[in-house]
Amino acid sequence: MEQSFELPVTYRGQELLLPGRLVSFTYSYKLYITVEGEEWVFERDDYGEFRVMTEHTSVPHKKIDPDLVSAIIEVLEKLSS
Protein backbone atom coordinates (compact mmCIF):
# COMPACT_ATOMS: atom_id res chain seq x y z
CA MET A 1 0.00 0.00 0.00
CA GLU A 2 1.28 3.46 -0.85
CA GLN A 3 0.28 6.95 0.31
CA SER A 4 1.67 10.24 -1.05
CA PHE A 5 2.36 13.24 1.20
CA GLU A 6 4.33 16.48 1.48
CA LEU A 7 6.74 16.90 4.38
CA PRO A 8 7.32 20.45 5.71
CA VAL A 9 10.95 20.83 6.83
CA THR A 10 12.76 23.92 8.09
CA TYR A 11 16.38 23.83 6.94
CA ARG A 12 18.88 26.69 7.18
CA GLY A 13 16.07 29.19 7.67
CA GLN A 14 14.12 27.99 4.64
CA GLU A 15 10.77 26.25 4.62
CA LEU A 16 10.97 23.21 2.36
CA LEU A 17 7.98 21.14 1.27
CA LEU A 18 9.40 17.77 0.29
CA PRO A 19 7.27 15.32 -1.68
CA GLY A 20 7.20 11.82 -0.32
CA ARG A 21 5.40 8.54 -0.23
CA LEU A 22 4.73 6.09 2.54
CA VAL A 23 5.00 2.46 1.49
CA SER A 24 3.76 -0.08 3.99
CA PHE A 25 4.77 -3.70 4.09
CA THR A 26 3.47 -6.57 6.22
CA TYR A 27 4.96 -5.41 9.52
CA SER A 28 6.84 -2.24 8.63
CA TYR A 29 6.95 0.78 6.37
CA LYS A 30 9.43 2.94 4.50
CA LEU A 31 9.26 6.62 3.68
CA TYR A 32 10.54 7.67 0.26
CA ILE A 33 11.25 11.41 0.38
CA THR A 34 12.43 13.35 -2.67
CA VAL A 35 15.23 15.82 -1.93
CA GLU A 36 16.80 17.84 -4.76
CA GLY A 37 15.58 15.31 -7.33
CA GLU A 38 16.88 12.31 -5.37
CA GLU A 39 14.68 9.85 -3.54
CA TRP A 40 15.95 9.15 -0.02
CA VAL A 41 14.62 6.12 1.83
CA PHE A 42 13.89 6.49 5.55
CA GLU A 43 13.01 3.59 7.82
CA ARG A 44 13.21 2.68 11.48
CA ASP A 45 16.19 0.70 12.73
CA ASP A 46 16.12 -2.10 15.32
CA TYR A 47 16.02 0.50 18.11
CA GLY A 48 13.03 2.34 16.64
CA GLU A 49 15.06 5.34 15.44
CA PHE A 50 14.75 6.71 11.90
CA ARG A 51 17.69 6.25 9.56
CA VAL A 52 18.27 7.15 5.93
CA MET A 53 19.20 4.27 3.68
CA THR A 54 20.42 6.35 0.74
CA GLU A 55 24.21 6.40 0.62
CA HIS A 56 24.86 8.02 -2.73
CA THR A 57 23.38 10.42 -5.23
CA SER A 58 23.18 10.26 -9.00
CA VAL A 59 25.41 13.35 -9.24
CA PRO A 60 29.10 12.46 -8.90
CA HIS A 61 30.90 14.01 -5.90
CA LYS A 62 27.64 15.29 -4.40
CA LYS A 63 27.25 14.31 -0.77
CA ILE A 64 24.12 14.03 1.29
CA ASP A 65 23.98 16.88 3.82
CA PRO A 66 23.81 15.34 7.32
CA ASP A 67 22.14 18.52 8.67
CA LEU A 68 19.31 18.11 6.17
CA VAL A 69 18.97 14.43 7.10
CA SER A 70 18.74 15.45 10.76
CA ALA A 71 16.10 18.09 9.98
CA ILE A 72 13.99 15.53 8.10
CA ILE A 73 14.33 12.94 10.87
CA GLU A 74 13.35 15.55 13.46
CA VAL A 75 10.09 16.21 11.60
CA LEU A 76 9.43 12.48 11.13
CA GLU A 77 9.94 11.90 14.86
CA LYS A 78 7.53 14.72 15.76
CA LEU A 79 4.90 13.40 13.37
CA SER A 80 5.18 9.83 14.60
CA SER A 81 4.87 10.62 18.30
C-alpha positions as CSV (number, residue, x, y, z in Angstrom):
1,M,0.0,0.0,0.0
2,E,1.3,3.5,-0.8
3,Q,0.3,6.9,0.3
4,S,1.7,10.2,-1.0
5,F,2.4,13.2,1.2
6,E,4.3,16.5,1.5
7,L,6.7,16.9,4.4
8,P,7.3,20.4,5.7
9,V,10.9,20.8,6.8
10,T,12.8,23.9,8.1
11,Y,16.4,23.8,6.9
12,R,18.9,26.7,7.2
13,G,16.1,29.2,7.7
14,Q,14.1,28.0,4.6
15,E,10.8,26.2,4.6
16,L,11.0,23.2,2.4
17,L,8.0,21.1,1.3
18,L,9.4,17.8,0.3
19,P,7.3,15.3,-1.7
20,G,7.2,11.8,-0.3
21,R,5.4,8.5,-0.2
22,L,4.7,6.1,2.5
23,V,5.0,2.5,1.5
24,S,3.8,-0.1,4.0
25,F,4.8,-3.7,4.1
26,T,3.5,-6.6,6.2
27,Y,5.0,-5.4,9.5
28,S,6.8,-2.2,8.6
29,Y,6.9,0.8,6.4
30,K,9.4,2.9,4.5
31,L,9.3,6.6,3.7
32,Y,10.5,7.7,0.3
33,I,11.2,11.4,0.4
34,T,12.4,13.3,-2.7
35,V,15.2,15.8,-1.9
36,E,16.8,17.8,-4.8
37,G,15.6,15.3,-7.3
38,E,16.9,12.3,-5.4
39,E,14.7,9.8,-3.5
40,W,15.9,9.2,0.0
41,V,14.6,6.1,1.8
42,F,13.9,6.5,5.5
43,E,13.0,3.6,7.8
44,R,13.2,2.7,11.5
45,D,16.2,0.7,12.7
46,D,16.1,-2.1,15.3
47,Y,16.0,0.5,18.1
48,G,13.0,2.3,16.6
49,E,15.1,5.3,15.4
50,F,14.7,6.7,11.9
51,R,17.7,6.2,9.6
52,V,18.3,7.1,5.9
53,M,19.2,4.3,3.7
54,T,20.4,6.3,0.7
55,E,24.2,6.4,0.6
56,H,24.9,8.0,-2.7
57,T,23.4,10.4,-5.2
58,S,23.2,10.3,-9.0
59,V,25.4,13.3,-9.2
60,P,29.1,12.5,-8.9
61,H,30.9,14.0,-5.9
62,K,27.6,15.3,-4.4
63,K,27.3,14.3,-0.8
64,I,24.1,14.0,1.3
65,D,24.0,16.9,3.8
66,P,23.8,15.3,7.3
67,D,22.1,18.5,8.7
68,L,19.3,18.1,6.2
69,V,19.0,14.4,7.1
70,S,18.7,15.5,10.8
71,A,16.1,18.1,10.0
72,I,14.0,15.5,8.1
73,I,14.3,12.9,10.9
74,E,13.3,15.5,13.5
75,V,10.1,16.2,11.6
76,L,9.4,12.5,11.1
77,E,9.9,11.9,14.9
78,K,7.5,14.7,15.8
79,L,4.9,13.4,13.4
80,S,5.2,9.8,14.6
81,S,4.9,10.6,18.3
